[in-house]
Amino acid sequence: MKLTFSSLLLMAIAIFFWITLGRGDEVIPTAPVATNSIAESYLDDAERWSYDPSGMRIQYLTIGSGTTYINNPITYADDLVFLSSDDDGNRWQMTATYGELHPGIKELRLFKGVAIDLLGGEGNMTTPRIRLLLGENRAVTNAKVRLATANSTTTATGLNIDLTSSEARLLKEVETRYAN
């Protein structure tokens, strides 16, 4: 009888420990955190310079403010000014309210109020968006473009600018209206 009672008591104690120790800490389910919405770094009044292989500065970018998120290499920025010099020392300036810097593909995308000027030139261009191919020192867009000078206004769809040679090409649907 003692042996049966002892066996039952030992079995009850073993079951008690098995149930209690097997449970562990209770995990309260929570919603998963989207890491692409968590800021990794912020920029405030930032500057970025790029140089050619000979050490000459060819590109300069200022960013009013910007944010890079975890698991996302793109920097989302506001109040951008991009400057690039050509082979003759002329300087292109592009400004935008909003932009995205894609470091992996060496591309800067400008949006909202994009203004393009050849500093010291006679006209300026505007477009809703433009892509700066930083590694090629070129700017391209397939959007509408407006070129305004003192004597004319030209509209087109698409623009390709070689920032090294300062050759700018309006691509299609080009129309010019001259002032009277």
C-alpha positions in Angstrom: 0.0 0.0 0.0 2.8 2.4 0.9 4.4 1.6 -2.4 1.3 2.4 -4.4 0.7 5.6 -2.5 4.3 6.7 -2.9 4.1 5.9 -6.7 0.9 7.9 -7.1 2.4 10.8 -5.1 5.6 10.8 -7.1 3.5 10.6 -10.3 1.4 13.6 -9.2 4.5 15.6 -8.3 6.0 14.8 -11.7 2.9 15.8 -13.6 2.7 19.1 -11.6 6.3 20.0 -12.5 5.8 19.0 -16.1 2.8 21.2 -16.5 4.3 24.2 -14.6 7.8 24.1 -16.0 6.6 23.4 -19.6 4.5 26.5 -19.8 7.3 29.0 -19.5 6.5 32.8 -19.7 3.3 33.7 -21.4 3.9 35.7 -24.6 1.4 38.4 -25.2 0.8 38.7 -28.9 1.5 42.2 -30.3 1.3 43.6 -33.8 4.5 43.3 -35.8 6.6 46.5 -36.1 7.2 47.6 -39.6 10.9 48.4 -39.6 10.7 50.5 -42.7 8.7 53.0 -40.7 11.3 53.5 -38.0 13.8 56.2 -38.6 17.4 55.2 -38.6 18.9 58.7 -39.2 17.9 62.3 -39.7 19.6 65.0 -41.7 19.3 68.7 -40.9 21.0 71.3 -43.2 23.2 68.6 -44.7 25.7 68.9 -47.5 27.0 66.3 -49.9 30.0 66.7 -52.3 31.1 64.4 -55.2 34.4 64.4 -56.9 35.7 63.2 -60.3 38.7 60.7 -60.5 41.1 63.7 -60.6 39.8 65.1 -57.3 37.8 68.0 -58.8 34.5 68.7 -57.1 31.8 68.1 -59.8 28.6 67.8 -57.7 27.3 69.6 -54.6 24.0 68.8 -52.9 22.3 70.6 -49.9 19.4 69.0 -48.1 17.2 71.1 -45.8 16.0 68.0 -43.9 15.9 64.3 -44.5 15.2 60.9 -43.1 16.5 57.4 -43.7 14.5 54.5 -42.4 15.7 51.1 -41.1 16.0 48.5 -43.9 15.6 51.2 -46.5 18.7 52.9 -47.9 16.7 55.8 -49.5 17.0 59.2 -47.9 13.7 61.1 -48.2 14.5 64.8 -48.2 13.0 68.3 -48.4 14.4 71.6 -49.7 17.1 70.4 -52.1 19.6 72.3 -54.1 21.9 70.5 -56.5 24.9 72.1 -58.2 27.1 70.6 -60.9 29.9 72.1 -63.0 30.5 71.4 -66.6 33.9 71.1 -68.4 33.9 74.8 -69.1 33.2 75.9 -65.5 29.5 76.7 -66.1 27.3 75.6 -63.3 23.9 73.9 -63.4 21.6 74.4 -60.4 18.5 72.3 -59.7 16.2 73.0 -56.8 13.1 71.1 -55.6 10.8 71.0 -52.6 11.1 67.2 -52.2 13.5 64.5 -53.3 14.9 61.0 -52.8 18.5 60.1 -52.7 19.1 56.5 -53.8 22.8 55.8 -52.9 22.9 52.2 -54.1 22.1 53.2 -57.7 23.7 56.7 -57.4 20.5 58.5 -58.3 18.8 61.6 -56.9 15.1 62.1 -57.8 13.7 65.6 -57.5 10.0 66.3 -57.2 7.6 69.2 -56.6 8.6 72.6 -58.0 11.7 71.5 -59.8 13.6 74.5 -61.3 16.7 74.0 -63.5 19.0 76.8 -64.3 22.4 77.2 -66.1 23.8 79.9 -63.8 24.6 83.0 -65.8 22.4 81.8 -68.6 19.4 83.6 -70.0 16.6 81.2 -69.3 15.3 78.7 -66.8 13.5 75.4 -67.0 10.8 73.9 -64.8 9.4 70.3 -64.6 7.4 68.3 -62.1 10.2 65.8 -61.7 13.7 64.9 -62.8 16.2 62.1 -62.2 19.9 62.9 -61.6 22.1 60.0 -62.6 24.9 61.0 -60.3 27.4 58.4 -61.6 26.9 59.6 -65.2 26.6 63.3 -64.4 23.3 63.5 -66.3 19.7 64.6 -65.7 16.7 63.0 -67.4 12.9 63.2 -67.3 10.0 62.1 -69.4 7.7 64.7 -67.9 6.6 68.0 -69.3 9.3 70.7 -69.4 8.9 74.5 -69.7 11.9 76.6 -70.9 11.4 80.3 -70.4 13.7 83.1 -71.7 13.2 86.8 -72.1 11.9 86.4 -75.7 10.2 83.0 -75.8 8.6 80.1 -74.0 9.3 76.5 -75.1 7.4 73.5 -73.9 8.3 69.9 -74.5 7.9 66.4 -73.2 11.2 64.9 -71.9 14.6 66.3 -71.3 18.1 64.9 -71.3 21.0 67.1 -69.9 24.7 66.1 -70.0 25.9 68.0 -67.0 29.5 67.5 -68.1 29.2 69.1 -71.6 26.1 71.3 -70.8 24.2 69.8 -73.7 20.5 69.9 -73.0 18.0 68.2 -75.4 14.3 68.6 -75.3 13.0 65.2 -76.5 9.6 65.4 -78.1 6.4 67.5 -78.6 8.7 70.7 -78.7 6.8 73.9 -79.2 8.1 77.5 -78.9 6.1 80.7 -78.7 8.0 84.0 -79.2 7.2 87.3 -77.5 5.8 90.0 -79.8 
